[in-house]
Amino acid sequence: MKADLDSFSLGKKTFLSRLMVGTGRYRTLDEARDSIVASECEIVTFAVRRAQSALVSQNTSLLNTLNHLNIWLLPNTAGCQTA
């Protein structure tokens, strides 16, 4: 019963953790990935603009290193001219 009380629903998706972690402010990709994995969060926010620029420049993106089966990505469009 405790798990039901602590769960968080967003639309049809239910999460066991209420913790949301962002992808910014880390010194390295490894530090970001390790921190996100260690937190056991299920929701990760990411800046759309930063993700797009990583694709254009063909740099390794943090989003490519995360397990998308365990983590739900929540885009942050703040600062974007068009989303």
Protein Blocks (a to p, Z undefined) as FASTA:
>chain_A
ZZmmmpccehjbccfbfbdcdfehiabfklmmmmmmmnopabdcddfklmmmmmmnopac
fklmpcfklpccdddfehiabZZ
